[in-house]
Amino acid sequence: MTDRTGLERRALLGILGTGLAAGIAGCLGGDQPDTETDDGPPAQVYEPTIENVDDGPFEFPDGHRCAVCSMIATEWFGKSQLVHENGLAAVFDSPGCLFAYVASSTPESPIAGAWTTDYETGGLIDATEAHFVLITDEEAADDPMGIDPRPYADREDAVAFLEEWDAEELTPEDDIIVGLEDVDLEIASIYREHHLPDE
């Protein structure tokens, strides 16, 4: 496990400094499935919402809603999707919601594949091979949900983005570029705190 002390500090400062009012209501709350935990309030649990998907990437169903925030997935730049080995699937309106699902879902079948939108090209890329830049400054980001990680197919593009990102002093050495396999509740909560259980 890498040391994310700097990331935690920046995320906390970003949340405290800017609040969460910038997000769209759909991604800041709303009715989602939940389950009781022994430690207190109900925890959010996300499940697949599409059946009988043979493989991916698949065509986004018209009007289908994000499995995390319930916004229409195809209306936003960062649309993402994943498929489980049993043919169940889910779509998302943003990579931040993809993070929330990966960190807090309970399907019995493992994830077979995942795809997200490359921030550079706008094309759908393999999310399991992508390089996600963990920005945390909500005021500097023009995202519909408040803030989202920046996915890139090529690490070089992720590093180039960091070099141009003036809102925060971030470098690749800060463990700011991660893979989907690195996403846990701590990372996902930077982007969808109100849609995740307490750690």
C-alpha positions in Angstrom: 0.0 0.0 0.0 1.4 3.4 -0.9 1.6 6.3 1.5 -1.2 8.7 0.7 -0.7 11.2 3.5 -0.2 14.1 1.1 -3.2 13.0 -0.9 -5.4 12.7 2.2 -4.3 16.2 3.4 -5.0 17.8 0.0 -8.4 16.0 -0.3 -9.4 17.1 3.2 -8.3 20.7 2.6 -10.1 20.7 -0.8 -13.3 19.5 0.9 -13.1 21.9 3.8 -12.1 24.8 1.6 -14.7 24.5 -1.1 -17.5 22.5 0.4 -19.6 20.2 -1.6 -22.2 22.7 -2.7 -20.7 22.8 -6.3 -22.1 19.3 -7.1 -25.3 18.6 -9.0 -28.1 17.4 -6.7 -28.2 14.0 -8.3 -24.6 13.3 -7.3 -24.8 14.8 -3.8 -27.5 12.7 -2.4 -30.8 11.1 -3.4 -32.3 7.6 -2.9 -29.8 4.8 -3.4 -29.9 1.2 -2.2 -28.4 0.8 1.2 -27.6 -1.9 3.8 -27.3 -1.7 7.5 -23.8 -1.9 9.0 -22.8 -2.9 12.5 -20.9 0.3 12.9 -23.7 2.8 12.4 -25.7 4.3 9.6 -26.6 2.5 6.4 -23.8 2.1 3.8 -24.4 2.7 0.1 -24.3 -0.5 -2.0 -24.2 -0.5 -5.7 -25.3 -3.3 -8.0 -25.3 -3.8 -11.8 -28.4 -2.4 -13.6 -28.1 -4.0 -17.0 -28.5 -7.7 -17.9 -27.3 -10.0 -20.6 -24.2 -8.2 -21.8 -21.9 -10.6 -23.5 -18.8 -8.4 -23.7 -17.7 -4.8 -23.7 -17.4 -2.1 -24.4 -21.1 -2.1 -25.3 -23.3 0.6 -26.7 -24.7 2.8 -24.0 -28.4 2.3 -23.7 -30.4 5.5 -24.5 -31.6 7.2 -21.4 -30.0 4.7 -19.1 -29.1 6.1 -15.7 -25.8 6.0 -13.8 -25.7 3.1 -11.3 -24.4 5.5 -8.6 -26.0 8.9 -9.0 -29.0 8.1 -11.3 -28.1 10.9 -13.8 -28.4 9.9 -17.5 -25.0 8.5 -18.4 -24.8 9.6 -22.0 -25.4 13.3 -21.2 -21.9 13.8 -19.8 -18.4 13.8 -21.1 -17.0 11.3 -18.7 -19.4 8.4 -19.3 -18.1 5.0 -18.2 -19.2 1.4 -18.0 -18.3 -2.0 -16.7 -19.3 -5.6 -17.2 -19.3 -8.5 -14.7 -18.3 -12.0 -15.6 -21.9 -13.1 -15.3 -23.1 -10.7 -18.0 -24.5 -8.1 -15.6 -23.3 -4.5 -16.3 -23.6 -0.9 -15.2 -23.1 2.5 -16.8 -21.9 5.7 -15.1 -22.0 9.4 -16.1 -18.5 10.0 -14.9 -15.2 8.4 -13.7 -15.9 9.5 -10.2 -19.1 7.4 -10.1 -17.2 4.5 -11.6 -14.8 4.9 -8.7 -17.7 4.8 -6.2 -19.1 1.6 -7.7 -15.8 -0.2 -7.7 -15.1 0.8 -4.1 -18.6 0.1 -2.8 -20.4 -2.7 -4.6 -21.4 -6.2 -3.7 -22.0 -8.2 -6.9 -21.2 -11.9 -6.6 -19.5 -11.9 -10.0 -16.1 -10.3 -10.5 -15.6 -7.4 -12.9 -14.7 -8.7 -16.4 -13.9 -5.3 -17.9 -14.4 -1.6 -17.5 -14.2 1.4 -19.8 -14.1 5.2 -19.3 -13.7 8.3 -21.4 -10.2 9.5 -22.1 -9.8 13.1 -21.0 -7.5 13.9 -23.9 -9.3 12.3 -26.8 -12.9 11.8 -25.6 -12.8 8.2 -26.8 -13.7 5.2 -24.7 -10.6 3.5 -23.3 -10.0 0.4 -21.1 -10.4 1.6 -17.6 -8.4 -1.3 -16.2 -5.4 -0.1 -18.1 -6.1 3.7 -17.7 -4.0 6.2 -15.7 -6.3 8.3 -13.5 -5.0 11.7 -12.2 -6.4 12.4 -8.8 -7.1 16.1 -8.8 -8.9 17.6 -5.8 -9.5 21.3 -6.4 -13.2 21.6 -7.1 -13.1 25.3 -7.9 -10.5 24.8 -10.7 -12.4 21.9 -12.3 -15.4 22.5 -14.6 -17.0 19.1 -13.9 -20.8 18.6 -13.7 -20.5 16.6 -10.5 -18.2 18.9 -8.6 -15.0 17.1 -9.4 -13.8 13.9 -11.2 -10.4 12.2 -11.7 -8.8 12.6 -15.1 -8.5 9.3 -17.0 -5.9 8.8 -19.7 -5.0 5.8 -21.9 -1.3 6.9 -21.9 0.7 7.7 -18.8 2.6 10.4 -20.7 -0.7 12.3 -21.3 -1.5 12.0 -17.6 1.9 13.5 -16.7 1.5 16.2 -19.3 -1.9 17.1 -17.7 -0.2 17.4 -14.3 2.5 19.7 -15.7 -0.2 22.1 -17.0 -2.5 21.8 -13.9 -1.8 25.0 -12.0 -4.6 24.7 -9.4 -2.6 22.3 -7.2 1.1 21.5 -6.7 0.9 17.8 -7.7 3.5 15.6 -9.3 3.6 12.0 -10.3 5.8 11.2 -7.3 2.8 12.1 -5.0 1.0 8.9 -6.0 -1.5 11.1 -7.9 -1.6 8.9 -11.0 -3.3 5.6 -10.1 -4.9 2.6 -11.8 -8.4 1.4 -11.3 -7.1 -1.5 -9.2 -5.8 1.1 -6.7 -9.2 2.7 -6.1 -10.5 2.1 -2.6 -13.0 4.0 -0.4 -10.4 6.6 0.5 -9.8 7.5 -3.1 -13.4 7.2 -4.2 -14.6 9.5 -1.3 -12.6 12.4 -2.8 -15.1 12.4 -5.6 -18.3 10.9 -4.3 -18.1 11.1 -0.5 -21.9 11.3 0.0 -22.4 8.2 -2.0 -20.1 6.0 0.0 -20.1 4.3 3.4 -17.9 5.7 6.2 -14.6 3.8 6.4 
